[in-house]
Amino acid sequence: MPERSSDGPERTPDGRYIIVDGRRWRATDPSIPEERRQELVNELMSARRAVGAAKRADDEEAEREARARVHAAKVALGERGPKWWERVGNDQAT
């Protein structure tokens, strides 16, 4: 059964995923220091805004670049790419 944190979205019991509107999404790597996590979230939000601006401008190249920024930020956050709980030496691994 999913668990709800008082300071965030509903999570699976193992903490690896969040639940949003019934969909499961990979959670951010909890080992990322808060300051770095916030920098990455800021970049992610900036990149998402750039995707929207590029789409409104019908600029395919700018959209590709912005989507690449979104992907890079999500990988750095641990939300895409290698699973953070499977990394060698990760204290979160079970």
Beta strands, then each sheet from edge to edge (+ up, - down):
strand 1: 3-4
strand 2: 10-11
strand 3: 17-20
strand 4: 23-26
sheet 1: 1+ 2- 3+ 4-
end
